[in-house]
Amino acid sequence: MSRHDSQSPVTVEDTLYERLGGQDAIDAVVEEFYDRVLADDDLQPYFADTDTDELRAHQKAFISYVAGGEEAYDGPGMGAAHDHLNVTAEAFGRVAEHLDASLRACGVDDPEREGLLSAVADLQDDVVTA
Ligand code: HEM
Protein backbone atom coordinates (compact mmCIF):
# COMPACT_ATOMS: atom_id res chain seq x y z
CA MET A 1 0.00 0.00 0.00
CA SER A 2 1.37 3.38 -0.91
CA ARG A 3 1.75 5.91 1.84
CA HIS A 4 -0.45 8.19 -0.20
CA ASP A 5 -3.49 5.94 -0.07
CA SER A 6 -6.47 7.59 1.52
CA GLN A 7 -5.98 5.29 4.54
CA SER A 8 -2.53 6.68 5.15
CA PRO A 9 -2.11 9.30 7.83
CA VAL A 10 0.50 10.97 5.62
CA THR A 11 -1.06 12.46 2.52
CA VAL A 12 -0.76 15.99 1.17
CA GLU A 13 0.54 16.98 4.61
CA ASP A 14 4.09 15.79 3.81
CA THR A 15 6.53 18.33 5.16
CA LEU A 16 8.98 20.07 2.90
CA TYR A 17 11.62 18.08 4.80
CA GLU A 18 10.15 14.81 3.53
CA ARG A 19 9.71 16.15 0.02
CA LEU A 20 13.39 17.15 -0.03
CA GLY A 21 14.23 13.45 0.36
CA GLY A 22 14.61 13.04 4.11
CA GLN A 23 17.75 12.96 6.22
CA ASP A 24 20.27 11.70 3.64
CA ALA A 25 19.34 14.36 1.10
CA ILE A 26 19.37 17.04 3.79
CA ASP A 27 22.80 15.91 4.99
CA ALA A 28 24.18 16.30 1.46
CA VAL A 29 22.75 19.81 1.22
CA VAL A 30 24.15 20.66 4.66
CA GLU A 31 27.67 19.64 3.60
CA GLU A 32 27.48 21.73 0.45
CA PHE A 33 25.94 24.70 2.27
CA TYR A 34 28.57 24.52 5.02
CA ASP A 35 31.45 24.52 2.51
CA ARG A 36 30.03 27.50 0.66
CA VAL A 37 29.31 29.61 3.75
CA LEU A 38 32.76 28.88 5.23
CA ALA A 39 34.50 29.84 1.99
CA ASP A 40 32.75 33.24 1.95
CA ASP A 41 35.00 35.95 3.45
CA ASP A 42 32.00 38.20 4.07
CA LEU A 43 30.30 35.58 6.25
CA GLN A 44 33.32 34.13 8.01
CA PRO A 45 33.39 36.84 10.74
CA TYR A 46 29.90 35.91 11.91
CA PHE A 47 31.08 32.41 12.66
CA ALA A 48 34.55 33.27 13.99
CA ASP A 49 33.62 32.18 17.53
CA THR A 50 31.70 29.13 16.37
CA ASP A 51 33.65 25.87 16.19
CA THR A 52 33.44 23.50 13.24
CA ASP A 53 31.00 21.08 14.81
CA GLU A 54 28.74 23.88 16.00
CA LEU A 55 28.78 25.45 12.58
CA ARG A 56 27.82 22.20 10.91
CA ALA A 57 25.07 21.81 13.51
CA HIS A 58 23.93 25.34 12.68
CA GLN A 59 23.61 24.62 8.97
CA LYS A 60 21.65 21.49 9.77
CA ALA A 61 19.40 23.25 12.31
CA PHE A 62 18.91 26.05 9.80
CA ILE A 63 17.52 23.72 7.15
CA SER A 64 15.56 21.54 9.55
CA TYR A 65 14.05 24.65 11.11
CA VAL A 66 12.68 25.98 7.85
CA ALA A 67 11.82 22.60 6.29
CA GLY A 68 10.30 20.95 9.36
CA GLY A 69 12.78 18.26 10.37
CA GLU A 70 12.52 14.99 12.26
CA GLU A 71 14.12 16.42 15.35
CA ALA A 72 12.01 19.26 16.63
CA TYR A 73 14.01 22.42 17.25
CA ASP A 74 13.50 23.66 20.79
CA GLY A 75 16.14 26.38 21.03
CA PRO A 76 15.53 30.11 21.16
CA GLY A 77 13.39 31.79 18.52
CA MET A 78 15.15 33.16 15.46
CA GLY A 79 15.07 36.75 16.76
CA ALA A 80 16.68 35.79 20.08
CA ALA A 81 19.19 33.41 18.42
CA HIS A 82 20.56 36.14 16.17
CA ASP A 83 19.96 39.24 18.27
CA HIS A 84 23.60 39.69 19.35
CA LEU A 85 25.07 38.90 15.91
CA ASN A 86 24.16 42.06 14.02
CA VAL A 87 23.27 40.11 10.90
CA THR A 88 22.97 42.54 7.98
CA ALA A 89 20.46 42.20 5.16
CA GLU A 90 23.43 41.71 2.84
CA ALA A 91 24.80 38.81 4.88
CA PHE A 92 21.36 37.27 5.03
CA GLY A 93 21.08 37.55 1.25
CA ARG A 94 24.45 35.87 0.77
CA VAL A 95 23.49 32.99 3.03
CA ALA A 96 20.26 32.57 1.05
CA GLU A 97 22.28 32.56 -2.20
CA HIS A 98 24.60 29.86 -0.87
CA LEU A 99 21.59 27.83 0.14
CA ASP A 100 20.11 28.22 -3.33
CA ALA A 101 23.39 27.16 -4.96
CA SER A 102 23.69 24.17 -2.60
CA LEU A 103 20.16 22.98 -3.38
CA ARG A 104 20.87 23.26 -7.11
CA ALA A 105 24.21 21.46 -6.79
CA CYS A 106 22.47 18.62 -4.93
CA GLY A 107 19.84 18.31 -7.63
CA VAL A 108 16.87 19.32 -5.49
CA ASP A 109 13.79 19.87 -7.67
CA ASP A 110 12.58 23.41 -8.27
CA PRO A 111 9.33 23.28 -6.23
CA GLU A 112 11.19 22.06 -3.13
CA ARG A 113 14.08 24.47 -3.66
CA GLU A 114 11.71 27.39 -4.06
CA GLY A 115 9.67 26.26 -1.06
CA LEU A 116 12.74 26.23 1.16
CA LEU A 117 14.01 29.59 -0.07
CA SER A 118 10.59 31.12 0.47
CA ALA A 119 10.47 29.77 4.05
CA VAL A 120 13.93 31.27 4.62
CA ALA A 121 12.85 34.64 3.20
CA ASP A 122 9.94 34.69 5.65
CA LEU A 123 12.46 34.70 8.52
CA GLN A 124 14.48 37.64 7.25
CA ASP A 125 12.87 40.20 9.55
CA ASP A 126 13.66 38.05 12.60
CA VAL A 127 17.22 37.11 11.65
CA VAL A 128 18.42 40.49 10.32
CA THR A 129 19.30 42.33 13.52
CA ALA A 130 21.79 44.95 12.30
C1 HEM B 1 16.50 31.88 7.89
C2 HEM B 1 17.78 32.00 8.19
C3 HEM B 1 18.41 31.37 9.42
C4 HEM B 1 17.98 30.34 10.21
C5 HEM B 1 16.70 29.49 10.07
C6 HEM B 1 18.99 30.15 11.25
C7 HEM B 1 18.92 29.21 12.26
C8 HEM B 1 19.70 29.26 13.39
C9 HEM B 1 19.53 28.39 14.52
C10 HEM B 1 18.47 27.29 14.65
C11 HEM B 1 20.48 28.75 15.44
C12 HEM B 1 20.75 28.07 16.78
C13 HEM B 1 20.15 28.82 17.92
C14 HEM B 1 20.49 28.11 19.23
O1 HEM B 1 20.28 26.91 19.33
O2 HEM B 1 21.01 28.79 20.11
C15 HEM B 1 21.25 29.84 14.90
C16 HEM B 1 22.35 30.47 15.51
C17 HEM B 1 23.26 31.23 14.81
N1 HEM B 1 23.10 31.77 13.56
FE1 HEM B 1 21.57 31.39 12.30
N2 HEM B 1 20.01 31.05 11.06
C18 HEM B 1 19.69 31.81 9.95
C19 HEM B 1 20.45 32.82 9.39
C20 HEM B 1 21.70 33.20 9.83
C21 HEM B 1 22.57 34.16 9.16
C22 HEM B 1 22.19 34.92 7.88
C23 HEM B 1 23.71 34.22 9.89
C24 HEM B 1 24.99 35.03 9.68
C25 HEM B 1 25.28 35.63 8.56
C26 HEM B 1 23.55 33.33 11.03
C27 HEM B 1 24.48 33.12 12.02
C28 HEM B 1 24.26 32.44 13.19
C29 HEM B 1 25.24 32.31 14.26
C30 HEM B 1 26.67 32.90 14.24
C31 HEM B 1 24.61 31.58 15.29
C32 HEM B 1 25.22 31.17 16.61
C33 HEM B 1 25.98 29.91 16.31
C34 HEM B 1 26.71 29.42 17.49
O3 HEM B 1 27.76 30.00 17.81
O4 HEM B 1 26.24 28.44 18.11
N3 HEM B 1 22.33 32.72 10.96
N4 HEM B 1 20.76 30.13 13.64
Backbone and ligand atoms as CSV (ligand in chain L), in Angstrom:
chain,resi,resn,atom,element,x,y,z
A,1,MET,N,N,0.837,-1.198,0.000
A,1,MET,CA,C,0.000,0.000,0.000
A,1,MET,C,C,0.882,1.261,0.000
A,2,SER,N,N,0.575,2.157,-0.863
A,2,SER,CA,C,1.373,3.378,-0.910
A,2,SER,C,C,1.030,4.266,0.280
A,3,ARG,N,N,2.001,5.039,0.704
A,3,ARG,CA,C,1.747,5.912,1.843
A,3,ARG,C,C,0.810,7.044,1.471
A,4,HIS,N,N,0.475,7.127,0.204
A,4,HIS,CA,C,-0.446,8.191,-0.204
A,4,HIS,C,C,-1.876,7.689,-0.389
A,5,ASP,N,N,-2.114,6.427,-0.043
A,5,ASP,CA,C,-3.490,5.938,-0.070
A,5,ASP,C,C,-4.325,6.741,0.921
A,6,SER,N,N,-5.616,6.772,0.677
A,6,SER,CA,C,-6.473,7.588,1.523
A,6,SER,C,C,-6.450,7.107,2.984
A,7,GLN,N,N,-6.056,5.826,3.175
A,7,GLN,CA,C,-5.985,5.294,4.536
A,7,GLN,C,C,-4.770,5.857,5.283
A,8,SER,N,N,-3.781,6.281,4.519
A,8,SER,CA,C,-2.530,6.677,5.147
A,8,SER,C,C,-2.685,7.981,5.917
A,9,PRO,N,N,-2.069,8.040,7.097
A,9,PRO,CA,C,-2.110,9.304,7.834
A,9,PRO,C,C,-1.282,10.386,7.143
A,10,VAL,N,N,-0.341,9.980,6.287
A,10,VAL,CA,C,0.500,10.973,5.617
A,10,VAL,C,C,0.019,11.128,4.177
A,11,THR,N,N,-0.574,12.252,3.879
A,11,THR,CA,C,-1.064,12.464,2.519
A,11,THR,C,C,-0.455,13.753,1.990
A,12,VAL,N,N,-1.286,14.723,1.684
A,12,VAL,CA,C,-0.760,15.988,1.174
A,12,VAL,C,C,-0.050,16.792,2.264
A,13,GLU,N,N,-0.051,16.245,3.491
A,13,GLU,CA,C,0.541,16.976,4.610
A,13,GLU,C,C,2.050,16.769,4.694
A,14,ASP,N,N,2.652,16.012,3.764
A,14,ASP,CA,C,4.095,15.793,3.805
A,14,ASP,C,C,4.818,17.120,4.030
A,15,THR,N,N,5.769,17.107,4.936
A,15,THR,CA,C,6.531,18.331,5.157
A,15,THR,C,C,7.518,18.523,4.009
A,16,LEU,N,N,7.967,19.750,3.897
A,16,LEU,CA,C,8.984,20.071,2.902
A,16,LEU,C,C,10.213,19.196,3.144
A,17,TYR,N,N,10.496,18.935,4.405
A,17,TYR,CA,C,11.619,18.082,4.797
A,17,TYR,C,C,11.516,16.716,4.118
A,18,GLU,N,N,10.340,16.112,4.168
A,18,GLU,CA,C,10.150,14.806,3.529
A,18,GLU,C,C,10.249,14.923,2.018
A,19,ARG,N,N,9.680,15.990,1.479
A,19,ARG,CA,C,9.709,16.155,0.023
A,19,ARG,C,C,11.136,16.383,-0.488
A,20,LEU,N,N,11.987,16.939,0.365
A,20,LEU,CA,C,13.386,17.148,-0.034
A,20,LEU,C,C,14.128,15.825,-0.140
A,21,GLY,N,N,13.603,14.764,0.464
A,21,GLY,CA,C,14.228,13.453,0.361
A,21,GLY,C,C,14.703,12.908,1.696
A,22,GLY,N,N,14.277,13.549,2.783
A,22,GLY,CA,C,14.611,13.040,4.107
A,22,GLY,C,C,16.041,13.335,4.527
A,23,GLN,N,N,16.479,12.627,5.553
A,23,GLN,CA,C,17.747,12.959,6.216
A,23,GLN,C,C,18.982,12.880,5.304
A,24,ASP,N,N,19.071,11.844,4.479
A,24,ASP,CA,C,20.266,11.703,3.635
A,24,ASP,C,C,20.409,12.865,2.664
A,25,ALA,N,N,19.304,13.245,2.052
A,25,ALA,CA,C,19.340,14.359,1.104
A,25,ALA,C,C,19.666,15.661,1.825
A,26,ILE,N,N,19.098,15.833,3.007
A,26,ILE,CA,C,19.367,17.044,3.787
A,26,ILE,C,C,20.848,17.091,4.181
A,27,ASP,N,N,21.393,15.943,4.592
A,27,ASP,CA,C,22.805,15.913,4.987
A,27,ASP,C,C,23.710,16.346,3.834
A,28,ALA,N,N,23.381,15.915,2.624
A,28,ALA,CA,C,24.184,16.295,1.457
A,28,ALA,C,C,24.099,17.803,1.227
A,29,VAL,N,N,22.905,18.365,1.391
A,29,VAL,CA,C,22.749,19.812,1.216
A,29,VAL,C,C,23.515,20.554,2.315
A,30,VAL,N,N,23.447,20.020,3.540
A,30,VAL,CA,C,24.147,20.664,4.664
A,30,VAL,C,C,25.652,20.740,4.391
A,31,GLU,N,N,26.239,19.647,3.893
A,31,GLU,CA,C,27.671,19.640,3.598
A,31,GLU,C,C,28.033,20.707,2.562
A,32,GLU,N,N,27.248,20.764,1.534
A,32,GLU,CA,C,27.476,21.727,0.451
A,32,GLU,C,C,27.320,23.164,0.962
A,33,PHE,N,N,26.267,23.384,1.719
A,33,PHE,CA,C,25.942,24.698,2.275
A,33,PHE,C,C,27.059,25.164,3.219
A,34,TYR,N,N,27.502,24.257,4.060
A,34,TYR,CA,C,28.567,24.524,5.019
A,34,TYR,C,C,29.849,24.949,4.294
A,35,ASP,N,N,30.243,24.193,3.269
A,35,ASP,CA,C,31.454,24.525,2.514
A,35,ASP,C,C,31.353,25.913,1.894
A,36,ARG,N,N,30.194,26.212,1.345
A,36,ARG,CA,C,30.033,27.499,0.664
A,36,ARG,C,C,30.029,28.673,1.634
A,37,VAL,N,N,29.348,28.515,2.771
A,37,VAL,CA,C,29.310,29.606,3.752
A,37,VAL,C,C,30.711,29.842,4.319
A,38,LEU,N,N,31.411,28.753,4.653
A,38,LEU,CA,C,32.756,28.880,5.231
A,38,LEU,C,C,33.748,29.519,4.279
A,39,ALA,N,N,33.566,29.304,2.978
A,39,ALA,CA,C,34.496,29.839,1.986
A,39,ALA,C,C,34.208,31.307,1.670
A,40,ASP,N,N,33.161,31.865,2.269
A,40,ASP,CA,C,32.745,33.239,1.954
A,40,ASP,C,C,33.354,34.209,2.982
A,41,ASP,N,N,34.304,35.025,2.536
A,41,ASP,CA,C,34.995,35.946,3.445
A,41,ASP,C,C,34.054,36.940,4.115
A,42,ASP,N,N,32.941,37.247,3.481
A,42,ASP,CA,C,31.998,38.199,4.074
A,42,ASP,C,C,31.183,37.575,5.214
A,43,LEU,N,N,31.096,36.259,5.214
A,43,LEU,CA,C,30.296,35.582,6.248
A,43,LEU,C,C,31.152,35.020,7.367
A,44,GLN,N,N,32.416,34.763,7.051
A,44,GLN,CA,C,33.316,34.127,8.007
A,44,GLN,C,C,33.324,34.833,9.374
A,45,PRO,N,N,33.351,36.181,9.424
A,45,PRO,CA,C,33.391,36.840,10.736
A,45,PRO,C,C,32.213,36.488,11.651
A,46,TYR,N,N,31.060,36.246,11.077
A,46,TYR,CA,C,29.903,35.911,11.912
A,46,TYR,C,C,30.117,34.616,12.678
A,47,PHE,N,N,30.906,33.730,12.070
A,47,PHE,CA,C,31.075,32.408,12.662
A,47,PHE,C,C,32.453,32.230,13.286
A,48,ALA,N,N,33.172,33.348,13.489
A,48,ALA,CA,C,34.546,33.274,13.989
A,48,ALA,C,C,34.615,32.595,15.353
A,49,ASP,N,N,33.594,32.783,16.195
A,49,ASP,CA,C,33.615,32.183,17.532
A,49,ASP,C,C,32.887,30.847,17.588
A,50,THR,N,N,32.469,30.372,16.420
A,50,THR,CA,C,31.700,29.126,16.374
A,50,THR,C,C,32.620,28.011,15.895
A,51,ASP,N,N,32.738,26.922,16.656
A,51,ASP,CA,C,33.652,25.873,16.192
A,51,ASP,C,C,33.009,25.049,15.072
A,52,THR,N,N,33.843,24.230,14.442
A,52,THR,CA,C,33.439,23.497,13.242
A,52,THR,C,C,32.179,22.651,13.446
A,53,ASP,N,N,32.155,21.930,14.560
A,53,ASP,CA,C,30.998,21.078,14.813
A,53,ASP,C,C,29.736,21.899,15.025
A,54,GLU,N,N,29.901,23.014,15.745
A,54,GLU,CA,C,28.741,23.879,15.996
A,54,GLU,C,C,28.242,24.492,14.698
A,55,LEU,N,N,29.176,24.829,13.841
A,55,LEU,CA,C,28.783,25.449,12.580
A,55,LEU,C,C,28.015,24.441,11.709
A,56,ARG,N,N,28.522,23.228,11.680
A,56,ARG,CA,C,27.819,22.196,10.908
A,56,ARG,C,C,26.415,21.973,11.506
A,57,ALA,N,N,26.372,21.976,12.839
A,57,ALA,CA,C,25.073,21.813,13.514
A,57,ALA,C,C,24.146,22.975,13.165
A,58,HIS,N,N,24.752,24.188,13.032
A,58,HIS,CA,C,23.933,25.345,12.675
A,58,HIS,C,C,23.316,25.179,11.291
A,59,GLN,N,N,24.115,24.752,10.335
A,59,GLN,CA,C,23.608,24.619,8.970
A,59,GLN,C,C,22.495,23.575,8.920
A,60,LYS,N,N,22.662,22.547,9.739
A,60,LYS,CA,C,21.653,21.493,9.775
A,60,LYS,C,C,20.373,22.000,10.453
A,61,ALA,N,N,20.553,22.708,11.584
A,61,ALA,CA,C,19.397,23.248,12.307
A,61,ALA,C,C,18.666,24.249,11.422
A,62,PHE,N,N,19.439,25.030,10.705
A,62,PHE,CA,C,18.910,26.052,9.800
A,62,PHE,C,C,17.919,25.418,8.810
A,63,ILE,N,N,18.370,24.353,8.164
A,63,ILE,CA,C,17.524,23.723,7.147
A,63,ILE,C,C,16.357,22.978,7.786
A,64,SER,N,N,16.644,22.255,8.873
A,64,SER,CA,C,15.564,21.538,9.549
A,64,SER,C,C,14.508,22.516,10.058
A,65,TYR,N,N,14.968,23.655,10.564
A,65,TYR,CA,C,14.047,24.651,11.112
A,65,TYR,C,C,13.063,25.118,10.050
A,66,VAL,N,N,13.573,25.449,8.884
A,66,VAL,CA,C,12.684,25.977,7.849
A,66,VAL,C,C,11.922,24.881,7.104
A,67,ALA,N,N,12.486,23.660,7.056
A,67,ALA,CA,C,11.823,22.599,6.287
A,67,ALA,C,C,10.912,21.730,7.160
A,68,GLY,N,N,11.079,21.808,8.484
A,68,GLY,CA,C,10.299,20.947,9.362
A,68,GLY,C,C,10.965,19.598,9.470
A,69,GLY,N,N,11.983,19.478,10.305
A,69,GLY,CA,C,12.784,18.258,10.375
A,69,GLY,C,C,12.222,17.204,11.311
A,70,GLU,N,N,12.936,16.087,11.383
A,70,GLU,CA,C,12.516,14.993,12.263
A,70,GLU,C,C,12.736,15.366,13.721
A,71,GLU,N,N,13.846,16.019,13.975
A,71,GLU,CA,C,14.118,16.420,15.346
A,71,GLU,C,C,13.589,17.829,15.532
A,72,ALA,N,N,12.612,17.955,16.415
A,72,ALA,CA,C,12.010,19.265,16.632
A,72,ALA,C,C,13.062,20.204,17.222
A,73,TYR,N,N,13.084,21.414,16.735
A,73,TYR,CA,C,14.006,22.418,17.254
A,73,TYR,C,C,13.368,23.056,18.477
A,74,ASP,N,N,14.101,23.053,19.605
A,74,ASP,CA,C,13.496,23.657,20.792
A,74,ASP,C,C,14.409,24.715,21.410
A,75,GLY,N,N,15.262,25.296,20.573
A,75,GLY,CA,C,16.140,26.376,21.034
A,75,GLY,C,C,15.404,27.700,21.005
A,76,PRO,N,N,16.150,28.773,21.181
A,76,PRO,CA,C,15.532,30.113,21.160
A,76,PRO,C,C,14.919,30.428,19.795
A,77,GLY,N,N,13.977,31.337,19.776
A,77,GLY,CA,C,13.386,31.793,18.523
A,77,GLY,C,C,14.451,32.457,17.660
A,78,MET,N,N,14.145,32.644,16.384
A,78,MET,CA,C,15.151,33.164,15.456
A,78,MET,C,C,15.587,34.584,15.802
A,79,GLY,N,N,14.689,35.393,16.347
A,79,GLY,CA,C,15.073,36.746,16.760
A,79,GLY,C,C,16.097,36.680,17.881
A,80,ALA,N,N,15.787,35.913,18.922
A,80,ALA,CA,C,16.679,35.791,20.084
A,80,ALA,C,C,18.010,35.134,19.686
A,81,ALA,N,N,17.971,34.132,18.800
A,81,ALA,CA,C,19.188,33.405,18.423
A,81,ALA,C,C,20.177,34.307,17.688
A,82,HIS,N,N,19.676,35.317,17.002
A,82,HIS,CA,C,20.559,36.139,16.173
A,82,HIS,C,C,20.692,37.575,16.661
A,83,ASP,N,N,20.022,37.879,17.757
A,83,ASP,CA,C,19.962,39.236,18.272
A,83,ASP,C,C,21.331,39.889,18.437
A,84,HIS,N,N,22.280,39.139,19.009
A,84,HIS,CA,C,23.595,39.690,19.355
A,84,HIS,C,C,24.568,39.667,18.173
A,85,LEU,N,N,24.138,39.138,17.021
A,85,LEU,CA,C,25.066,38.901,15.913
A,85,LEU,C,C,25.123,40.029,14.891
A,86,ASN,N,N,24.200,40.958,14.996
A,86,ASN,CA,C,24.157,42.056,14.021
A,86,ASN,C,C,24.200,41.562,12.578
A,87,VAL,N,N,23.335,40.635,12.255
A,87,VAL,CA,C,23.268,40.110,10.897
A,87,VAL,C,C,22.694,41.202,9.980
A,88,THR,N,N,23.439,41.528,8.926
A,88,THR,CA,C,22.969,42.541,7.982
A,88,THR,C,C,22.079,41.884,6.914
A,89,ALA,N,N,21.302,42.707,6.247
A,89,ALA,CA,C,20.456,42.201,5.162
A,89,ALA,C,C,21.333,41.607,4.064
A,90,GLU,N,N,22.507,42.211,3.863
A,90,GLU,CA,C,23.427,41.710,2.842
A,90,GLU,C,C,23.932,40.303,3.190
A,91,ALA,N,N,24.315,40.133,4.457
A,91,ALA,CA,C,24.801,38.812,4.884
A,91,ALA,C,C,23.683,37.777,4.759
A,92,PHE,N,N,22.497,38.183,5.140
A,92,PHE,CA,C,21.357,37.272,5.032
A,92,PHE,C,C,21.160,36.853,3.567
A,93,GLY,N,N,21.259,37.840,2.676
A,93,GLY,CA,C,21.083,37.553,1.250
A,93,GLY,C,C,22.143,36.610,0.725
A,94,ARG,N,N,23.367,36.760,1.230
A,94,ARG,CA,C,24.448,35.873,0.769
A,94,ARG,C,C,24.218,34.444,1.248
A,95,VAL,N,N,23.779,34.324,2.507
A,95,VAL,CA,C,23.489,32.985,3.029
A,95,VAL,C,C,22.385,32.336,2.184
A,96,ALA,N,N,21.366,33.114,1.861
A,96,ALA,CA,C,20.263,32.566,1.047
A,96,ALA,C,C,20.775,32.148,-0.335
A,97,GLU,N,N,21.705,32.923,-0.897
A,97,GLU,CA,C,22.281,32.562,-2.202
A,97,GLU,C,C,23.077,31.259,-2.116
A,98,HIS,N,N,23.836,31.109,-1.032
A,98,HIS,CA,C,24.599,29.864,-0.867
A,98,HIS,C,C,23.658,28.676,-0.699
A,99,LEU,N,N,22.558,28.909,-0.015
A,99,LEU,CA,C,21.593,27.825,0.139
A,99,LEU,C,C,21.005,27.452,-1.222
A,100,ASP,N,N,20.654,28.445,-1.982
A,100,ASP,CA,C,20.106,28.219,-3.328
A,100,ASP,C,C,21.101,27.405,-4.173
A,101,ALA,N,N,22.353,27.850,-4.170
A,101,ALA,CA,C,23.391,27.160,-4.961
A,101,ALA,C,C,23.584,25.721,-4.473
A,102,SER,N,N,23.505,25.521,-3.162
A,102,SER,CA,C,23.688,24.174,-2.597
A,102,SER,C,C,22.548,23.255,-3.020
A,103,LEU,N,N,21.336,23.783,-2.982
A,103,LEU,CA,C,20.163,22.978,-3.376
A,103,LEU,C,C,20.257,22.603,-4.851
A,104,ARG,N,N,20.701,23.546,-5.675
A,104,ARG,CA,C,20.869,23.260,-7.107
A,104,ARG,C,C,21.954,22.208,-7.319
A,105,ALA,N,N,23.090,22.392,-6.622
A,105,ALA,CA,C,24.214,21.462,-6.785
A,105,ALA,C,C,23.819,20.043,-6.366
A,106,CYS,N,N,22.905,19.938,-5.412
A,106,CYS,CA,C,22.468,18.620,-4.934
A,106,CYS,C,C,21.290,18.083,-5.734
A,107,GLY,N,N,20.882,18.815,-6.754
A,107,GLY,CA,C,19.839,18.309,-7.634
A,107,GLY,C,C,18.438,18.331,-7.056
A,108,VAL,N,N,18.215,19.205,-6.069
A,108,VAL,CA,C,16.866,19.322,-5.490
A,108,VAL,C,C,15.923,19.944,-6.534
A,109,ASP,N,N,14.750,19.385,-6.665
A,109,ASP,CA,C,13.793,19.871,-7.667
A,109,ASP,C,C,13.332,21.291,-7.361
A,110,ASP,N,N,12.951,22.006,-8.405
A,110,ASP,CA,C,12.578,23.409,-8.270
A,110,ASP,C,C,11.485,23.691,-7.234
A,111,PRO,N,N,10.386,22.919,-7.201
A,111,PRO,CA,C,9.334,23.275,-6.227
A,111,PRO,C,C,9.839,23.202,-4.785
A,112,GLU,N,N,10.656,22.198,-4.489
A,112,GLU,CA,C,11.187,22.058,-3.135
A,112,GLU,C,C,12.219,23.154,-2.852
A,113,ARG,N,N,13.064,23.413,-3.833
A,113,ARG,CA,C,14.084,24.466,-3.664
A,113,ARG,C,C,13.400,25.806,-3.412
A,114,GLU,N,N,12.412,26.104,-4.214
A,114,GLU,CA,C,11.714,27.387,-4.062
A,114,GLU,C,C,10.943,27.447,-2.745
A,115,GLY,N,N,10.403,26.308,-2.329
A,115,GLY,CA,C,9.675,26.263,-1.056
A,115,GLY,C,C,10.589,26.573,0.113
A,116,LEU,N,N,11.787,26.009,0.076
A,116,LEU,CA,C,12.740,26.227,1.160
A,116,LEU,C,C,13.223,27.682,1.171
A,117,LEU,N,N,13.525,28.204,-0.001
A,117,LEU,CA,C,14.006,29.592,-0.075
A,117,LEU,C,C,12.919,30.572,0.370
A,118,SER,N,N,11.686,30.241,0.065
A,118,SER,CA,C,10.591,31.115,0.469
A,118,SER,C,C,10.403,31.077,1.987
A,119,ALA,N,N,10.573,29.884,2.586
A,119,ALA,CA,C,10.468,29.770,4.045
A,119,ALA,C,C,11.609,30.543,4.709
A,120,VAL,N,N,12.790,30.510,4.094
A,120,VAL,CA,C,13.927,31.274,4.619
A,120,VAL,C,C,13.648,32.775,4.527
A,121,ALA,N,N,13.136,33.207,3.392
A,121,ALA,CA,C,12.854,34.640,3.200
A,121,ALA,C,C,11.860,35.150,4.249
A,122,ASP,N,N,10.924,34.289,4.641
A,122,ASP,CA,C,9.935,34.690,5.650
A,122,ASP,C,C,10.568,35.003,7.002
A,123,LEU,N,N,11.795,34.485,7.229
A,123,LEU,CA,C,12.459,34.699,8.519
A,123,LEU,C,C,13.402,35.899,8.505
A,124,GLN,N,N,13.499,36.564,7.362
A,124,GLN,CA,C,14.477,37.644,7.245
A,124,GLN,C,C,14.311,38.721,8.324
A,125,ASP,N,N,13.082,39.121,8.573
A,125,ASP,CA,C,12.872,40.197,9.555
A,125,ASP,C,C,13.313,39.807,10.963
A,126,ASP,N,N,13.236,38.507,11.281
A,126,ASP,CA,C,13.661,38.045,12.603
A,126,ASP,C,C,15.178,37.931,12.698
A,127,VAL,N,N,15.790,37.423,11.611
A,127,VAL,CA,C,17.218,37.110,11.649
A,127,VAL,C,C,18.090,38.359,11.441
A,128,VAL,N,N,17.638,39.283,10.595
A,128,VAL,CA,C,18.416,40.490,10.318
A,128,VAL,C,C,18.269,41.440,11.507
A,129,THR,N,N,19.363,41.583,12.257
A,129,THR,CA,C,19.305,42.327,13.515
A,129,THR,C,C,20.221,43.549,13.502
A,130,ALA,N,N,20.871,43.812,12.365
A,130,ALA,CA,C,21.788,44.954,12.302
A,130,ALA,C,C,20.997,46.253,12.207
L,1,HEM,C1,C,16.501,31.878,7.889
L,1,HEM,C2,C,17.779,32.000,8.194
L,1,HEM,C3,C,18.410,31.369,9.421
L,1,HEM,C4,C,17.983,30.337,10.213
L,1,HEM,C5,C,16.697,29.489,10.075
L,1,HEM,C6,C,18.991,30.154,11.247
L,1,HEM,C7,C,18.920,29.214,12.259
L,1,HEM,C8,C,19.699,29.259,13.393
L,1,HEM,C9,C,19.531,28.391,14.524
L,1,HEM,C10,C,18.467,27.294,14.650
L,1,HEM,C11,C,20.480,28.750,15.445
L,1,HEM,C12,C,20.751,28.072,16.776
L,1,HEM,C13,C,20.145,28.817,17.925
L,1,HEM,C14,C,20.494,28.108,19.227
L,1,HEM,O1,O,20.281,26.906,19.329
L,1,HEM,O2,O,21.012,28.785,20.107
L,1,HEM,C15,C,21.247,29.839,14.897
L,1,HEM,C16,C,22.351,30.469,15.506
L,1,HEM,C17,C,23.261,31.233,14.814
L,1,HEM,N1,N,23.103,31.768,13.556
L,1,HEM,FE1,FE,21.573,31.390,12.300
L,1,HEM,N2,N,20.006,31.051,11.060
L,1,HEM,C18,C,19.692,31.812,9.950
L,1,HEM,C19,C,20.450,32.815,9.393
L,1,HEM,C20,C,21.700,33.200,9.830
L,1,HEM,C21,C,22.573,34.156,9.165
L,1,HEM,C22,C,22.185,34.915,7.883
L,1,HEM,C23,C,23.714,34.216,9.892
L,1,HEM,C24,C,24.986,35.031,9.676
L,1,HEM,C25,C,25.278,35.633,8.559
L,1,HEM,C26,C,23.552,33.328,11.032
L,1,HEM,C27,C,24.480,33.125,12.017
L,1,HEM,C28,C,24.259,32.437,13.188
L,1,HEM,C29,C,25.238,32.312,14.264
L,1,HEM,C30,C,26.670,32.897,14.239
L,1,HEM,C31,C,24.609,31.581,15.290
L,1,HEM,C32,C,25.223,31.168,16.611
L,1,HEM,C33,C,25.981,29.910,16.310
L,1,HEM,C34,C,26.715,29.416,17.493
L,1,HEM,O3,O,27.762,30.004,17.814
L,1,HEM,O4,O,26.238,28.438,18.108
L,1,HEM,N3,N,22.330,32.717,10.957
L,1,HEM,N4,N,20.761,30.126,13.638
